[in-house]
Structures are given as structure tokens and as C-alpha cells.
Amino acid sequence: MTEKLGPGYDVVVVGGGAAGLNGALMLARARRSVAVIDGGEPRNAPASGVHGLLGREGMPPAELLERGRAEVRGYGGEVVGGEVADVVREGDGFRVVLRDGRATRARRLLVTTGLVDELPDVRGLRERWGRDVVHCPYCHGWEVRDRAIGVLASGPMSLHQAQLFRQWSADVTFFTHTSTPPAGEAAEALAARGVTVVEGAVESLVVVDDRLVGVRLADGRTVAREAVAVASRMVARAGFLGSLGLRTVEHPSGAGEHLRTDAAGRTDVPGVWAAGNVTDPTAQVGAAAAASAWAAAQINADLIAEETRQAVAAYRDPFSAVSEERVAMVVAGDRRHGL
């Protein structure tokens, strides 16, 4: 990965996952100077493969990113390892400061830093995350199909999650953990689909020979399970934007915090766009990459509009270099070159 950071760029992309790289690819192909600052901690690193991405189904995440970096560099973009510590307004652009002290300037900023999955305090969840502890049925459902699946209640999406995973397996158990047991229509819906409800706090996962075999409750009971689904609280990685007054807000789904943007990817701060999981926590790789490509196109259009305004102002100024060249052409023609 390139380590040298230039003095300034049209666009700095903060975040080197699929979203950031796809946005950078669009910008580099638009002949923009662009640098991707990659912290090297992709959310899907624990997963064995990327799913639901046409033409790249099952590809290891690290391989997908390496291909993406090569494509960005192939069009003149730069990929720089590092973590952004702060971004401050500087003139009509931004000063981007990395934790190691390196800094650069950007006319525009595209934030694609993704999110952090906050898991319930149950022993073993984090260690098995992305393997036999999963969250998204569209990402992992096929891999755990027909297994004994446990769904750990952890938030407002947990009941929905249990119904979703029932599509991939007839053996689904819903662990209420510290939540109120489902009642009324919610309980009826689970029963109708054959989902077993187990009440009581979950203490830990049971792992034998590096394989999940059960869920242990605080009262000592153990329920045999081969996979566990849990809805994490998803929190956008955006603390470095605090100096700009840009902060995360609660996502409408209640699933966590995100950066709010409009349909074009613009944030509340002029000149700053965001795309991917940092603004849409539920986006899979393909959707995150597509959103970043769209945001990149809007950034390029915004830069073109700025450059056009500047060109028109120079064109109208009778003492500008542009105007003087135009007058010289009229008066002297080719003789202005001394020929």
C-alpha cells in the first residue's frame, strides 16, 4: 500500500473498503486527483467470502479489496495506509490530518469509513463473529442453512431476524436473553413458524474443537446450536468529523447511529459526502459500492460547477490572464508569439 501522501487532492476518500475504493475509481476515471486513506480494518474481514455481489460471489474480502486498490491505482488514484484523526475547514477546502502527523488538503471529502458492530456482552460472541456467529441472512444464511440456529435477542430487529433465518432453517431457537419475552401476535408468529422460544439470560457460547456446539444460559442450561445470529448495534466511524460539527445521529431503524445524508450523499456540511455503511448500516457490499459511485459522480459535478464559475469570472475580468490572451489574439493574431 502506498505510504506517501501528497500535498493536496481534488478529493480525499476516507475509508478503503469497497465503498471507498469504488468512489475513488469513479473519481480517478473522471481525471480527478484522488487519495484513499485506508485504516486497514474492514468490517467484513472475519468473513470467509463476499456474498450477493454478482461476478464476485464467494471471493475473500481481502482479495476483493486488493483488486480494487489495483484498479484505483491503474487510473492514477492513490491508496495510502493510515487513520484520519481530524478534518478542519481550510479556505474553500479541508485539511485532513492523520494520527501519525501526516496531513494533506482536499477540495472535497468522501467519507466511507463504515461502522463498528457493538455486540452484547456474551462470552464467545466476538471471537466467533463472522464465522458461526452471524447477523445478516443475506450475507450468511446459505452458509448456515439447515443447521440448528439460535437467534439472540439484542434489539428492535431481533424478532424480524428470527423470522428471516427461519427461511434458511427449520430449526431456529429464539433466546430472549435480557429482553422481555415475546407476547401476543409476536409470540403467535414465532409459534406458527415453529420457532422455539427460550427465556433467560445467555451467559456464553459453547465451543468444542473450534466449532460452536451450543448456547449456555446463566442458570446452567445448555441448548445445542450450530450457529448464532445476533443483531449488533451498528455505530458509524465518524468521530474525526467532530471539528466540522458533523456528528452521527440515531438511525430510523433503531439499529444504531449513522451519518445523515441526502439522496446524493451530501452531509449537513458543504463539501462533505458520505456513502456506504457509515450512512446506511444495512447496505451489503454491492449497495455500499454503488452508493459511493453515485456520490462520487455528484462530487465531480460539484467540482465542475465550481470550476465553471471560476472560469466565467476570469473570462469576464478585463485584466485577467484569460482576457488578455483573448485581446492579444484579436489585435496581434499569431504575431503575439513574436513570429
N, C-alpha and C positions, 0 to 999 in steps of 0.2 A: 504494500500500500504506500502511495506517495506520502512523504512526510513534510515536504516543503510547502509552505503556504505563501502565496503571492500577496502583493500589497493591496490588491483590490480586484473586485469582480462585479459584473453586472448583477449576478445572483449568487448568494451563498445558500446552499441547501443544508439544513441542519438535520442529520439523520441519514444513515447509509443503508437502510433496509430497502425492500422492493419499491416502496412508495418514493423514497428519496432518490433512488437511482433512476426510476422511470421518469420522474420530473426532470432530473438533470439531463437525461438522454434527450428529452424533448427540447430543452433549452440549448443544449450543445448543438443539436441539429438545426436550431434556429440561429446559429452562429453567435450565440451569447457566450461570454466568458463566465464559466460556472465552476464552483468548487463545492464538493460534497464533504461535509465534516462528519466522519463516521466514528461513533463512540465504540463500535465493535461489540455491542450487546443486543443482538436482535432478539425480539420476543420469542420467535419460533425456533430458537437454537436447540432446545431439547428434543424437538420433534424429529422423527426419522425421515419424513418427507413432506413436501408441499402437496396439498390436495385441492381439487376443484379449479386448477389452473390449466386450461387447455394447452396441450403440447408440452407441458412440463409436469404432468401428473406423477407424483411419487418422487420427484427429484429432491435430493437432500437440500435443505435450505442453504447450507454453506456453498454448494455448487451453483445454485441459482444466483446468489449474490456475487460470486466470483465472475460469473458470466456477465452479470450486469455491470460490474466495475470495468471490465474489459470493453464493453460496448460504449460506456460513457467516455472512457479514455480514447477510444477509437475516433471520436468526433471532437477531440481536443479538450474535453472536460477533465477536471482534476478530482481525485479522491484522496482525501487527507485524513489520516488517523488522528483522533483527538476528541475531547469533550468540551463543548461550549459552556463557559461559566457565566458569561454575561453578554448582553447586547444593549448598546446605548445609541440613542439618536445622535447623529453627527452630520450637521448640514442637511442636505437633502437625501442622505442615506443612513447607513448604520455602521457602527464599529463593532465587530464581532471578536470577543476575547475568549481564548481557550484557557483551560485550567493550568496549562504549563507555561502561560505567559505569552504565547504566540497570539498575534492579532492580525486582522485584515479588515478591509472595508467592503461593504456591499451596497449596491443601489437598491436592491430588493432582497427580501428574505423569504425562503420557503421552509416551513417547519414541518418535518416528517419524523419526529423523534419517537413516535409510537407511545406505548404505555407500559405501565408496570402492573402485573397481576398480584393483587393482595389476597392471600389465601387465609381461610380460617385457621385458628391455632389448634391444629390436629397433627400429632406427631406422624411424620412419614409423608404428608401431602407434598411438601416442597420437593423432597428427594425423588418422588415418583412422577412429578409434574411433567407432562408431555410424553409420558411412556404409558403406564396403565392408570394414571390419574389425568383425566382429560376434562375439557369444558365444552367444546363445540362438536355436536354430532356431525355436522357437515365437514368438519376437519378430520375427525377421528372415528366417526360412527362405523364406517366399514371395517376398520381395523379391530373393533371390539364387538363386531356382530356376533350374535348367538351366544355371547358369554353371559355369565352372571354379573350384572351391572348394578352397582349401588349409586344412588344419587344423594349427595349430601346437601341438605337444606342449608343455604347460606345467604339467601337474599330474595328479592322480589321475583326473580326469574326461575327459581328452583322448581316450582310446580310445573311450569311450562317445560323446563329442561327434562323432567321425568317423563312427560308425555312424548317429548321428542325422541328420547333414547328408546322408548318402547317400540318405535318404528324399526329399530335395528336388533332388538332382542325381546323375546317373550319373558325373560327372567330379569325383572327390574324391581329393586327394592328402594324405597324412599326412606331415608334416615332423617327424622325431624331434627336431630341434634339439639340445638338450643332454641329452635323455633317452636312456635305454637303448632300443635298437630293440625293437619287439615281437617276441616269440618264442612258440613253442608254439601253444596254442589261440588266443591273441590275434592272432598273425600269420596263422593259418589263417582266422580270422573275417574279417579285413580282405581277404585274398586272395579269399575266397569271394564277397565283396560287390563285388569289383572296385576296391577302394581301393588306390591306388599308395602305396608307402612310399618316402620319400626320406630318406636318412640324411645327417647333417652339420648343423653349426650354421648357423642363419639369421642373416644379417647385417643385412638391410634389406628394405624393400618397394620395388618399382619403380613409380613413379607418373609418368604422362605425361598432360599436359593435364588435371590434376586428376582422373585416373582411374587406379585400381590396375590394373596390367597384368602384374605378376609378383612373384616372391619371389627375392631374391638370397641365395645361400649364401656362407659365409665363404671357400670355395675358389674362388669366382668363377662358379660355375654359376648360371644363372637359369632358373627354372621359371615358365612363363606361368600366371598365375592372375588371376581377376577379382574374387575375394573371399577373405578370410581369416577363419577362425573361430579364436578363442583363448579358452581358459578362464582368466579373470582370477582372481587371489586376491582374494576379497571380504572387506573388513575393515569392521566396523561403526563408525560415527561415534559414539563414546560416551566419549571421553576426559574430557568435562566432568563425568562422573558419579563421577570418582575420589574426590572428597571424601566421598561417601556409602559408599565401599567397594565400589562396584559396577563390575566390570570385565568385559571381553569374555573369552570362552573359545573354544577351537577348536570349530568346527562338526563334527558327527559325520561329515559327508561328506568332510572334509579340504579343503574348498573355501575356507576362510578362518576368520574369527573373527566371533562373534555374541554378542548378549546372550541369556542363557538365561532363558526364561520358562516358566510352566506353561500349561495349556490355556486359561486365562482371560486370559493376557497379563501375569500378575503376575511381577515380577522377584524377586530374593532380598531386595530392600529394601522393607519395608512402605510402601505409598503410592505406589510407582513401578511403572507398567505400561509395556510396550513392544509395538510392533506393526510389521508391515511388514518391509522388508529388513534393518532393524537386528537383527532376531531370526531372520528366515527369509530367507537370502540368495537363494534361488531363486524367491521369490514374484514373480509378474508383477503388473501394476498392479491388476487386479481382485482378486486374492487378498490383496494388501497392504491395499487399501482395506477389504475385507471383514473382515480380521483386526482392523483398527483399530476398525471399527464394533462388533465383538464386545467388544473391550477397553473401549471407551467405555461400553458397557452395564454391564459389570462394575464400572467406576469409579462410575457413577451409583448402582448398587445398594449399593456400599460406603459411599458418602456418605449414602444413605438410612438404612442401618443405623446409622451414627454419629449422625445427626440424631435417629433414633428413640430411641437410648439416652439422648441428652441430654434429649429431651422427657420420657421416662419419669422420669428423675432429677428434673427440675424439677417434674413432676406429683406426685411423692412427697414433695418437700420442703415441710414445712408453712409455711415462711417465704418460699417463692419467690413471684415475681410471679404465676405461674400459679395457685398455691394460694390466694393472697389474692384473686385475682379470682373464683375458684370459691366461696370462702366469702362474699364480698360478694354474689354472685348469690343464694346461699341465704338470707342474712339480710335483705338490703335490696331485692332484686329490681331494678326499674327505678329505685328511689329512690337507688341508688348513684351515679347520674349527677347527682343534685341536682334531679331533677324532682318 
